[in-house]
Amino acid sequence: MLPDSVTNKLSVITVDCRELEPPEPMVVVLEAVDKLRKTEVLKMIHRQAPRLLFPLLEERGMLTHLESFEDGSIELWIWQEDE
């Protein structure tokens, strides 16, 4: 979970990609990121860490926080830096 300092001021948009097959999770998340407002944080739920997605998010200037769970699933939090 993100620190309260982030989640208290941002609306959470959840994208559940657990049932999607590649490359759909990346496509869905990048489309959501391109529409993301500075007042929002995107929470991606997936079966595994989307390694190919991280460089694309970095290119877009997005901040990320990855949480991994014992079953291998993840929550990836994505937001824009507050200027």
Contacts in CASP RR format, 6 or more apart in sequence:
PFRMAT RR
TARGET T0000
AUTHOR 0000-0000-0000
METHOD contacts of the structure
MODEL  1
MLPDSVTNKLSVITVDCRELEPPEPMVVVLEAVDKLRKTEVLKMIHRQAP
RLLFPLLEERGMLTHLESFEDGSIELWIWQEDE
1 7 0 8 1.000
1 67 0 8 1.000
2 41 0 8 1.000
2 65 0 8 1.000
2 77 0 8 1.000
6 41 0 8 1.000
6 77 0 8 1.000
6 79 0 8 1.000
7 41 0 8 1.000
9 39 0 8 1.000
10 39 0 8 1.000
10 40 0 8 1.000
10 41 0 8 1.000
10 79 0 8 1.000
11 39 0 8 1.000
11 40 0 8 1.000
11 41 0 8 1.000
12 40 0 8 1.000
12 41 0 8 1.000
12 43 0 8 1.000
13 32 0 8 1.000
13 36 0 8 1.000
13 40 0 8 1.000
13 41 0 8 1.000
13 42 0 8 1.000
13 43 0 8 1.000
14 42 0 8 1.000
14 43 0 8 1.000
14 45 0 8 1.000
15 28 0 8 1.000
15 29 0 8 1.000
15 32 0 8 1.000
15 42 0 8 1.000
15 43 0 8 1.000
15 44 0 8 1.000
15 45 0 8 1.000
16 45 0 8 1.000
17 24 0 8 1.000
17 25 0 8 1.000
17 28 0 8 1.000
17 29 0 8 1.000
17 44 0 8 1.000
17 45 0 8 1.000
17 46 0 8 1.000
17 47 0 8 1.000
18 45 0 8 1.000
18 46 0 8 1.000
18 47 0 8 1.000
18 73 0 8 1.000
20 28 0 8 1.000
25 44 0 8 1.000
25 46 0 8 1.000
25 50 0 8 1.000
25 53 0 8 1.000
26 50 0 8 1.000
26 52 0 8 1.000
26 53 0 8 1.000
26 56 0 8 1.000
29 42 0 8 1.000
29 44 0 8 1.000
29 50 0 8 1.000
29 53 0 8 1.000
29 76 0 8 1.000
29 78 0 8 1.000
30 53 0 8 1.000
30 56 0 8 1.000
32 42 0 8 1.000
33 42 0 8 1.000
33 57 0 8 1.000
33 60 0 8 1.000
33 62 0 8 1.000
33 78 0 8 1.000
34 60 0 8 1.000
36 42 0 8 1.000
36 62 0 8 1.000
36 78 0 8 1.000
36 79 0 8 1.000
36 80 0 8 1.000
38 80 0 8 1.000
38 82 0 8 1.000
38 83 0 8 1.000
40 79 0 8 1.000
41 77 0 8 1.000
41 78 0 8 1.000
41 79 0 8 1.000
42 77 0 8 1.000
42 78 0 8 1.000
42 79 0 8 1.000
43 75 0 8 1.000
43 76 0 8 1.000
43 77 0 8 1.000
43 78 0 8 1.000
44 50 0 8 1.000
44 74 0 8 1.000
44 75 0 8 1.000
44 76 0 8 1.000
44 77 0 8 1.000
44 78 0 8 1.000
45 73 0 8 1.000
45 74 0 8 1.000
45 75 0 8 1.000
46 73 0 8 1.000
46 74 0 8 1.000
46 76 0 8 1.000
47 72 0 8 1.000
47 73 0 8 1.000
47 74 0 8 1.000
48 72 0 8 1.000
48 73 0 8 1.000
48 74 0 8 1.000
49 66 0 8 1.000
49 68 0 8 1.000
49 74 0 8 1.000
49 76 0 8 1.000
50 74 0 8 1.000
50 76 0 8 1.000
53 76 0 8 1.000
54 64 0 8 1.000
57 64 0 8 1.000
57 78 0 8 1.000
61 80 0 8 1.000
61 81 0 8 1.000
62 78 0 8 1.000
62 79 0 8 1.000
62 80 0 8 1.000
63 78 0 8 1.000
63 79 0 8 1.000
63 80 0 8 1.000
63 81 0 8 1.000
64 76 0 8 1.000
64 77 0 8 1.000
64 78 0 8 1.000
65 76 0 8 1.000
65 77 0 8 1.000
66 74 0 8 1.000
66 75 0 8 1.000
66 76 0 8 1.000
66 77 0 8 1.000
67 74 0 8 1.000
67 75 0 8 1.000
67 76 0 8 1.000
67 77 0 8 1.000
68 74 0 8 1.000
69 75 0 8 1.000
END
